[in-house]
Amino acid sequence: MKLKSTILFSFLILLIFNQCAEISQTKTLKLAHGLDVSHSVHLAMVKMGEDLAAISGNKIKLEIYPNQQLGTERECIELLQIGSLDMTKVSVGVLENFAPKMKVFGLPFLFRDRQHSFSVLDGPVGKELLDEGLDYWIKGLGYYDAGSRSFYTKTRPIDSPSDLKGMKIRVMESPTAYEMIKSFGGSPTPISWGELYTSLQQGVVDGAENNPPSFYLSRHYEVCKFYSIDEHTVLPDVLIIGTNTWNRFTKEEQAWIQQAVHNSVVHQRKLWKIAEQEALDEVIKAGVQVSYPDKTKFRATVNGIYERVKQDKEMARLVMEIQETK
């Protein structure tokens, strides 16, 4: 009896040791973002976590913190830089403060259509810019679709740039966005995404600009009853990882992560297309007046931005390569 107890005890100790060894071999990636859990980007991240666990044989797992639990996009980037956070999703408009060449994507009316934007992001230019933040301890992994950004306002539709005169429009912390709103005649006002609903309610700003799912999921349509789809910019979301974290992984592990990211990007772009139409349908049901202004009126006001861009050789090169992408 004593021998059986000894054998059983030894077996239990061995089992616990093996479980602890397995746990200690599991690497955890902490990923934070500011979007709702019903957003296509969050759903794609959930898939990424599932795929990463499967591809790595549970050697790498993903923990996701949505809804600005760990801070704004800028704060998450800063946490990532010091190694307190592993991964985050940010708009390219915010990322341009840390990866300067990314500001090319903020140029208004840069892409011919959605497919052109995908060809650029998935091609040489997009891949080059994913490494633009390496000197700032940031590595880009992939681009999520964030559609086109358009204006939504409280008091009147934006049918032409002249309608923006005297209006305070919320923008991200993006110098390119500031310049664009000014070129249209508006007053750019930087406000964090989490504070925007209240700012619209209280009249701190008269409107904002974003894509249909963000307009809908944020419930900004409850305050702003005019949505003018001029599609002035196509700003992708970028999934980034800190170089401190990235360099801790082996080449094989990095390949696993990159594959899981690629799978999630493909999945998210499919979800986005559906979410975009659903969002438009829902805001119209809620009484929002959706209009499609003449884009040529807006394009005509941004020529000065492109003239200034041409003075920077690197930016001029990027614009040319983007325009030449099939």
CORDA-V559360 format. One line per field, one symbol per residue. ss: DSSP state (H for helix, E for strand, - for the rest). phi: phi as a letter, one per 20 degrees, with the letter a starting at -180 (. if undefined). psi: psi as a letter, one per 30 degrees, with the letter a starting at -180 (. if undefined). Layout:
ss = ???
phi = ???
psi = ???
This chain:
ss = -HHHHHHHHHHHHHHHHHHHHHHHH-EEEEEE-------HHHHHHHHHHHHHHHH----EEEEEE-------HHHHHHHHH-----EEEEEHHHH----HHHHHHH-------HHHHHHHH--HHHHHHH---HHH-EEEEEEE----EEEEE-------HHHH---EEEE---HHHHHHHHHH--EEEE--HHHHHHHHHH----EEEE-HHHHHH--HHH---EEEEEEEE---EEEEEEHHHH----HHHHHHHHHHHHHHHHHHHHHHHHHHHHHHHHHHH---EEE---HHHHH---HHHHHHH---HHHHHHHHHHHH--
phi = .fffffffffffffffffffffffeedddecdbdeffefffffffffgfffffffemmeccdddcellgdpfgffffffffenececbdcfffffffdcgfffgfefflfdfaffffffffedgffffffefegfdmccedrdefcmdececcedbfdebgffefneedfcffcgffgfffffeoedfcfbfgfefgfffgenfceabbaegffgfffmfffdddccdeelfcddfedeccffffgfeefgffffffffffggfffffffffgffffffffffffenfeeccffffffgfedgffffffffdgffffffffffeff
psi = eeeeeeeeeeeeeeeeeeeeeeeffkkkkkkklgllffkeeeeeeeeeeeeeeeefhgfklkkkjahheglleeeeeeeeeggfkellklkfeeffffiefffeffkkhekeaeeeeeeeefaeeeeeffgfgefghkkkflkkkgakklkkleflljflefffkgkjkkllijeeeeeeeeffgljkjkkleffeeeeeefgelfaaklleeeeeffgfffejgkjjifheljjlkkklkkfeeeffkleeeeeeeeeeeeeeeeeeeeeeeeeeeeeeeeeeeggkjkliljffeeeffgeeeeeeeffjeeeeeeeeeeffk.
